[in-house]
């Protein structure tokens, strides 16, 4: 699978769960959406490195929490 399609598939699969988690952490839907968008925006250019992580989902969750 090409990296761009792989990222798009992961984005579609993980967005709802990451958004729910971010709402729980931030307590604000707007801030949660911004955090998830920012995390994916940071992950995209670094996708070749991010996709090699042992647990990509956990890596992205940490990125969202850090935002």
C-alpha positions, 0 to 999 in steps of 0.5 A: 500500500502506498504511504499516502493511502495508508495514512488516509486509511489510518486517519479515517479509522482513528479520527473518531476515537482520537476526537472522543479522547481529546474531548475527554481530556480538553473538556471542549469540543473545539479545542479537541478538534484543533488538537486532533487536526494539529496532531495529524498535520504534524504526523503527515510530513513525518509519516515515514518515521511515524509508521515505523513506530511499534504502536502507531495508534499509541503514538498518535494518541500521545501526539493528541494529548501533547497538543 
